[in-house]
């Protein structure tokens, strides 16, 4: 599954604003907007994104 799709699903599930997500993951409030416009994050950033989403979901339970 494409990382952009997983991020969008996470945002919909949690209701987290896209700018907050970008700031928390990469200190970049434009991260999600850039991904929506075709930006492909590098492997390390993809790992950071996945790690953040997994930890957030664990803490929410």
N, CA, C and O atoms as CSV, one atom per row, in Angstrom:
chain,resi,resn,atom,element,x,y,z
A,1,UNK,N,N,0.843,-1.171,0.000
A,1,UNK,CA,C,0.000,0.000,0.000
A,1,UNK,C,C,0.895,1.243,0.000
A,1,UNK,O,O,1.874,1.299,0.745
A,2,UNK,N,N,0.579,2.203,-0.800
A,2,UNK,CA,C,1.353,3.441,-0.948
A,2,UNK,C,C,1.320,4.257,0.347
A,2,UNK,O,O,0.282,4.343,1.003
A,3,UNK,N,N,2.440,4.845,0.707
A,3,UNK,CA,C,2.553,5.592,1.957
A,3,UNK,C,C,1.557,6.753,2.005
A,3,UNK,O,O,1.000,7.051,3.061
A,4,UNK,N,N,1.335,7.401,0.873
A,4,UNK,CA,C,0.377,8.508,0.833
A,4,UNK,C,C,-1.021,8.053,1.205
A,4,UNK,O,O,-1.739,8.748,1.924
A,5,UNK,N,N,-1.403,6.888,0.717
A,5,UNK,CA,C,-2.721,6.339,1.047
A,5,UNK,C,C,-2.809,6.026,2.530
A,5,UNK,O,O,-3.833,6.295,3.159
A,6,UNK,N,N,-1.759,5.466,3.095
A,6,UNK,CA,C,-1.757,5.129,4.522
A,6,UNK,C,C,-1.841,6.387,5.387
A,6,UNK,O,O,-2.512,6.402,6.419
A,7,UNK,N,N,-1.151,7.436,4.953
A,7,UNK,CA,C,-1.211,8.705,5.690
A,7,UNK,C,C,-2.626,9.271,5.627
A,7,UNK,O,O,-3.162,9.706,6.647
A,8,UNK,N,N,-3.231,9.272,4.455
A,8,UNK,CA,C,-4.591,9.799,4.321
A,8,UNK,C,C,-5.563,9.009,5.183
A,8,UNK,O,O,-6.432,9.595,5.829
A,9,UNK,N,N,-5.429,7.699,5.201
A,9,UNK,CA,C,-6.293,6.861,6.022
A,9,UNK,C,C,-6.095,7.176,7.504
A,9,UNK,O,O,-7.061,7.259,8.262
A,10,UNK,N,N,-4.830,7.353,7.913
A,10,UNK,CA,C,-4.523,7.711,9.304
A,10,UNK,C,C,-5.179,9.041,9.669
A,10,UNK,O,O,-5.796,9.158,10.728
A,11,UNK,N,N,-5.049,10.032,8.809
A,11,UNK,CA,C,-5.636,11.344,9.088
A,11,UNK,C,C,-7.151,11.251,9.216
A,11,UNK,O,O,-7.744,11.890,10.085
A,12,UNK,N,N,-7.775,10.459,8.357
A,12,UNK,CA,C,-9.230,10.282,8.430
A,12,UNK,C,C,-9.636,9.551,9.703
A,12,UNK,O,O,-10.632,9.909,10.331
A,13,UNK,N,N,-8.883,8.540,10.084
A,13,UNK,CA,C,-9.201,7.756,11.284
A,13,UNK,C,C,-9.059,8.581,12.558
A,13,UNK,O,O,-9.886,8.484,13.465
A,14,UNK,N,N,-8.016,9.385,12.621
A,14,UNK,CA,C,-7.700,10.098,13.862
A,14,UNK,C,C,-8.278,11.508,13.912
A,14,UNK,O,O,-8.447,12.065,14.997
A,15,UNK,N,N,-8.580,12.086,12.770
A,15,UNK,CA,C,-9.041,13.466,12.740
A,15,UNK,C,C,-7.924,14.468,12.944
A,15,UNK,O,O,-8.179,15.655,13.144
A,16,UNK,N,N,-6.685,13.997,12.897
A,16,UNK,CA,C,-5.530,14.878,13.090
A,16,UNK,C,C,-5.384,15.807,11.882
A,16,UNK,O,O,-5.454,15.354,10.739
A,17,UNK,N,N,-5.183,17.097,12.131
A,17,UNK,CA,C,-4.940,18.011,11.006
A,17,UNK,C,C,-3.646,17.651,10.280
A,17,UNK,O,O,-2.677,17.213,10.901
A,18,UNK,N,N,-3.639,17.838,8.977
A,18,UNK,CA,C,-2.481,17.455,8.162
A,18,UNK,C,C,-1.232,18.234,8.554
A,18,UNK,O,O,-0.126,17.696,8.500
A,19,UNK,N,N,-1.395,19.497,8.949
A,19,UNK,CA,C,-0.227,20.293,9.328
A,19,UNK,C,C,0.373,19.810,10.645
A,19,UNK,O,O,1.593,19.805,10.812
A,20,UNK,N,N,-0.487,19.405,11.578
A,20,UNK,CA,C,0.010,18.870,12.853
A,20,UNK,C,C,0.771,17.577,12.600
A,20,UNK,O,O,1.843,17.365,13.167
A,21,UNK,N,N,0.224,16.710,11.753
A,21,UNK,CA,C,0.891,15.460,11.416
A,21,UNK,C,C,2.289,15.745,10.873
A,21,UNK,O,O,3.263,15.142,11.323
A,22,UNK,N,N,2.394,16.645,9.925
A,22,UNK,CA,C,3.689,16.977,9.337
A,22,UNK,C,C,4.672,17.529,10.346
A,22,UNK,O,O,5.856,17.192,10.320
A,23,UNK,N,N,4.182,18.381,11.241
A,23,UNK,CA,C,5.065,18.943,12.269
A,23,UNK,C,C,5.561,17.866,13.219
A,23,UNK,O,O,6.740,17.841,13.570
A,24,UNK,N,N,4.667,16.973,13.638
A,24,UNK,CA,C,5.058,15.936,14.590
A,24,UNK,C,C,5.999,14.902,13.975
A,24,UNK,O,O,6.896,14.396,14.649
A,25,UNK,N,N,5.794,14.593,12.704
A,25,UNK,CA,C,6.615,13.574,12.044
A,25,UNK,C,C,7.952,14.132,11.579
A,25,UNK,O,O,8.994,13.506,11.773
A,26,UNK,N,N,7.922,15.318,10.960
A,26,UNK,CA,C,9.123,15.795,10.274
A,26,UNK,C,C,9.437,17.271,10.510
A,26,UNK,O,O,10.299,17.845,9.845
A,27,UNK,N,N,8.731,17.877,11.460
A,27,UNK,CA,C,8.885,19.324,11.668
A,27,UNK,C,C,8.639,20.096,10.376
A,27,UNK,O,O,9.270,21.120,10.116
A,28,UNK,N,N,7.702,19.581,9.568
A,28,UNK,CA,C,7.377,20.188,8.273
A,28,UNK,C,C,5.856,20.207,8.102
A,28,UNK,O,O,5.269,19.201,7.704
A,29,UNK,N,N,5.211,21.344,8.400
A,29,UNK,CA,C,3.755,21.392,8.296
A,29,UNK,C,C,3.229,21.185,6.875
A,29,UNK,O,O,2.035,20.944,6.695
A,30,UNK,N,N,4.084,21.272,5.879
A,30,UNK,CA,C,3.659,21.080,4.481
A,30,UNK,C,C,3.867,19.657,3.979
A,30,UNK,O,O,3.621,19.379,2.806
A,31,UNK,N,N,4.312,18.761,4.838
A,31,UNK,CA,C,4.622,17.392,4.423
A,31,UNK,C,C,3.459,16.740,3.679
A,31,UNK,O,O,3.642,16.241,2.569
A,32,UNK,N,N,2.282,16.739,4.267
A,32,UNK,CA,C,1.137,16.063,3.648
A,32,UNK,C,C,0.749,16.760,2.348
A,32,UNK,O,O,0.473,16.095,1.350
A,33,UNK,N,N,0.726,18.077,2.349
A,33,UNK,CA,C,0.392,18.797,1.105
A,33,UNK,C,C,1.394,18.469,0.006
A,33,UNK,O,O,1.013,18.265,-1.146
A,34,UNK,N,N,2.669,18.417,0.359
A,34,UNK,CA,C,3.688,18.076,-0.635
A,34,UNK,C,C,3.494,16.656,-1.152
A,34,UNK,O,O,3.659,16.403,-2.345
A,35,UNK,N,N,3.145,15.729,-0.262
A,35,UNK,CA,C,2.901,14.353,-0.694
A,35,UNK,C,C,1.674,14.292,-1.606
A,35,UNK,O,O,1.663,13.540,-2.581
A,36,UNK,N,N,0.664,15.065,-1.297
A,36,UNK,CA,C,-0.530,15.116,-2.151
A,36,UNK,C,C,-0.198,15.656,-3.532
A,36,UNK,O,O,-0.866,15.334,-4.515
A,37,UNK,N,N,0.839,16.478,-3.597
A,37,UNK,CA,C,1.262,17.058,-4.874
A,37,UNK,C,C,2.369,16.262,-5.552
A,37,UNK,O,O,3.011,16.753,-6.481
A,38,UNK,N,N,2.596,15.030,-5.087
A,38,UNK,CA,C,3.533,14.158,-5.772
A,38,UNK,C,C,4.867,13.916,-5.108
A,38,UNK,O,O,5.668,13.128,-5.611
A,39,UNK,N,N,5.126,14.571,-3.992
A,39,UNK,CA,C,6.396,14.345,-3.294
A,39,UNK,C,C,6.458,12.905,-2.807
A,39,UNK,O,O,5.519,12.412,-2.183
A,40,UNK,N,N,7.553,12.244,-3.089
A,40,UNK,CA,C,7.784,10.878,-2.619
A,40,UNK,C,C,8.846,10.923,-1.531
A,40,UNK,O,O,10.012,11.196,-1.816
A,41,UNK,N,N,8.458,10.659,-0.294
A,41,UNK,CA,C,9.455,10.704,0.784
A,41,UNK,C,C,10.497,9.596,0.629
A,41,UNK,O,O,10.217,8.511,0.120
A,42,UNK,N,N,11.692,9.910,1.082
A,42,UNK,CA,C,12.775,8.919,1.058
A,42,UNK,C,C,12.474,7.805,2.047
A,42,UNK,O,O,11.573,7.915,2.878
A,43,UNK,N,N,13.245,6.733,1.942
A,43,UNK,CA,C,13.022,5.545,2.778
A,43,UNK,C,C,13.046,5.883,4.267
A,43,UNK,O,O,12.191,5.416,5.020
A,44,UNK,N,N,14.001,6.678,4.693
A,44,UNK,CA,C,14.095,7.021,6.111
A,44,UNK,C,C,12.848,7.771,6.573
A,44,UNK,O,O,12.339,7.513,7.663
A,45,UNK,N,N,12.353,8.695,5.755
A,45,UNK,CA,C,11.144,9.438,6.106
A,45,UNK,C,C,9.934,8.508,6.125
A,45,UNK,O,O,9.077,8.634,7.000
A,46,UNK,N,N,9.849,7.586,5.187
A,46,UNK,CA,C,8.741,6.618,5.188
A,46,UNK,C,C,8.748,5.806,6.481
A,46,UNK,O,O,7.695,5.539,7.059
A,47,UNK,N,N,9.928,5.421,6.924
A,47,UNK,CA,C,10.034,4.678,8.185
A,47,UNK,C,C,9.579,5.540,9.360
A,47,UNK,O,O,8.884,5.058,10.255
A,48,UNK,N,N,9.970,6.812,9.356
A,48,UNK,CA,C,9.556,7.727,10.423
A,48,UNK,C,C,8.035,7.889,10.441
A,48,UNK,O,O,7.417,7.904,11.505
A,49,UNK,N,N,7.446,8.009,9.266
A,49,UNK,CA,C,5.996,8.165,9.151
A,49,UNK,C,C,5.298,6.924,9.698
A,49,UNK,O,O,4.382,7.031,10.513
A,50,UNK,N,N,5.728,5.756,9.253
A,50,UNK,CA,C,5.122,4.505,9.711
A,50,UNK,C,C,5.270,4.347,11.225
A,50,UNK,O,O,4.323,3.970,11.915
A,51,UNK,N,N,6.467,4.638,11.730
A,51,UNK,CA,C,6.718,4.525,13.162
A,51,UNK,C,C,5.782,5.453,13.941
A,51,UNK,O,O,5.183,5.042,14.934
A,52,UNK,N,N,5.660,6.685,13.497
A,52,UNK,CA,C,4.794,7.643,14.177
A,52,UNK,C,C,3.354,7.150,14.200
A,52,UNK,O,O,2.709,7.177,15.249
A,53,UNK,N,N,2.842,6.701,13.058
A,53,UNK,CA,C,1.453,6.252,12.996
A,53,UNK,C,C,1.231,5.031,13.886
A,53,UNK,O,O,0.206,4.938,14.561
A,54,UNK,N,N,2.171,4.102,13.894
A,54,UNK,CA,C,2.047,2.909,14.734
A,54,UNK,C,C,2.051,3.263,16.218
A,54,UNK,O,O,1.230,2.755,16.981
A,55,UNK,N,N,2.975,4.135,16.630
A,55,UNK,CA,C,3.060,4.537,18.031
A,55,UNK,C,C,1.806,5.312,18.453
A,55,UNK,O,O,1.302,5.119,19.559
A,56,UNK,N,N,1.312,6.167,17.593
A,56,UNK,CA,C,0.120,6.953,17.897
A,56,UNK,C,C,-1.078,6.031,18.114
A,56,UNK,O,O,-1.854,6.211,19.053
A,57,UNK,N,N,-1.213,5.047,17.238
A,57,UNK,CA,C,-2.337,4.102,17.366
A,57,UNK,C,C,-2.200,3.260,18.635
A,57,UNK,O,O,-3.201,2.987,19.298
A,58,UNK,N,N,-0.991,2.850,18.982
A,58,UNK,CA,C,-0.778,2.084,20.209
A,58,UNK,C,C,-1.170,2.896,21.434
A,58,UNK,O,O,-1.814,2.379,22.346
A,59,UNK,N,N,-0.786,4.153,21.457
A,59,UNK,CA,C,-1.072,5.003,22.609
A,59,UNK,C,C,-2.549,5.339,22.700
A,59,UNK,O,O,-3.044,5.628,23.789
A,60,UNK,N,N,-3.265,5.310,21.584
A,60,UNK,CA,C,-4.685,5.635,21.583
A,60,UNK,C,C,-5.533,4.500,22.141
A,60,UNK,O,O,-6.693,4.710,22.495
A,61,UNK,N,N,-4.968,3.310,22.221
A,61,UNK,CA,C,-5.752,2.163,22.695
A,61,UNK,C,C,-5.787,2.087,24.191
A,61,UNK,O,O,-6.405,1.180,24.749
